[in-house]
């Protein structure tokens, strides 16, 4: 076989190895991306739950403060 054919075969072999390596990396990145998407979805749900809880706490505090203010106003009128 001529040298040019051997060189071409080597280059093709290296190209195939590179494609295989890049395909494996791509598969790994796809799996990691899916895991990160799932984690992000979970974190968004948790964040929403925390925000809802904070809103409820805030409303309770507002209600209590309004009650205290009304009581103070009533005391001032005495």
Secondary structure, 3 states (H helix, E strand, C coil): CCHHHHHHHHHHHHHHHHHHHHHHHHHHHHHHHHHHHHHHHHHHHHHHHHHHHHHHHHHHHHHHHHHHHHHHHHHHHC
